[in-house]
Amino acid sequence: QVQLVESGGGLVQAGGSLTLSCAAAGSTFIITTMGWYRQAPGKQRESVATITRGANTNYEDSVKGRFTISRDNAKNTVYLQMNSLKPEDTGVYYCNANYVNRDGSGSEWGPGTQVTVSS
């Protein structure tokens, strides 16, 4: 079993920055792809950015050039640096991690962290 703990959300003015962190904990696992997703009020959850274990990244079009995803494999931690934030970036941000362990493979979600961008 893998547990994810997120941190770094909050309230920021438009144009500001926030950094989200997500650490994975558990016993004997290897994290493969990690990612950040967000869900705005009344909308479906959408992918924001993903990163493979080899650091290949993928971004949703609206965040390209503003957000940067990175990871520290030794710490099983993924980060999302968010710059030039816009009110439309407001939502609950969820960390996701795919993993393999002795029982096979799986995918876990963090509990979510609120990001609010005021205009």
Helices and strands as residue ranges (DSSP letters): E 2-7, E 10-13, E 18-26, E 29-39, E 46-51, E 57-59, G 61-63, E 67-72, G 73-75, E 77-82, G 87-89, E 91-101, E 104-109, E 113-118
